[in-house]
Amino acid sequence: MDLKIDPRILTSPATQPRTDKKTRDLQSLRESSREFETLLVMEMLKSMRKSIPEGGLFEKDVATETFTEMLDMETAKATTSGKGLGIAELMYKQMADLIEKKK
């Protein structure tokens, strides 16, 4: 028994799930909320780092500052992945009602 499937059938628009505008808007809102929470945590980490007195074993140069900023960004991403702090979810719930009520 030779079963061959035409690849055009699998990728045709008829077989792709249709997403309406509200669904796309809600997905975009969820992503934006998550990005906002990440930026908020990054700014919080940056402010916390500024409160530490300077000095120590190593001198501060451009490379160290760049690495520190990259480290803060990755720490913020890791902190907000999964459930995160909950800020993104609260923002999403509050603004999703506006999208649902829109015609």
N, C-alpha and C positions, 0 to 999 in steps of 0.2 A: 504494500500500500504506500503510494508516494503522495504525500501531502505537501504541496508547495503553496506558500502564502505570498501574494503579491505585496511588496513593500509599500506600494502606493495606497493600498487599503488601510494599512496601519497608520499612515501619516496624513490621511485625508482630513479636511476640515470637519467632515461629518462625524468622525470618530473622536475628535478632540473635544474635551469638555468646554462648554461655553461659559465664559465668566461675564457677568453683567457689570455695569459701571459701579454699582454699589459694592460688589464683592472686591473689585479692583481698588476702590477707594478705601475700603476697610483694611485690605492688605497693605496699602501704602501708608495708612495711618498707623498700623502696627509697627511697620519698619521705622517710620519717622519717630514714633514714641520711643522705640528702643535706641535709636541714634541719639535722641535728645538726652535720654538717661545716661548713655555712655559719655556724652560731652559734659554733662553735669558732674559725673564722677571724676572725669579727667581734670576739670577745673578745681574740684575739691582736692584732688591729690596734688595739683600744682600749688594751691594755696597752703596746703599742709607742708609741702616741701620748702616753701619760702619761709615758714615760721622757724625752721631749724637754723641755728646760727652757723655762719660760714666758717671755714677753717678746717683743719684736719690734715690728713696725710697727703692727699693729692690736691694739686692746683685745679681750679676750674678753667676749662678752655672750651672752645666751640664743640669739639668732639664729645666731651663729657656732657655738655648741655643737650646736645642732639640725642645722645644715648638716653639721657634721663627723660626727655620728652617722649621718646619712643617707648621706653619702659612704662611710663605713666599711661600712655595710650593703650598698650597691650594689657596692663593691669586693669584699666577701666573696662576694656572689652571682656576680659575674663570675669570681672565682677558682675557685669550686667548680663552675661550669658545665662541661659536657663531662666529662672524666675527673677534674677537680679535683685534689686532693692525694692521693687514693687512700684516705683514711680511711673515707669512706662505703662504698666497694666492699669493703674489708676487713671492716667491721662487717656489711654485708649478707651476705657469704659465711659469716661465723661464725654469724650468727643464722638464716640461711635453713635451715641443717641442722636446727635445732630445729623449725621450721615443717614441714619435709618429714617429719620423724619423727613428728609429731603425728598422731593418728588422725583 
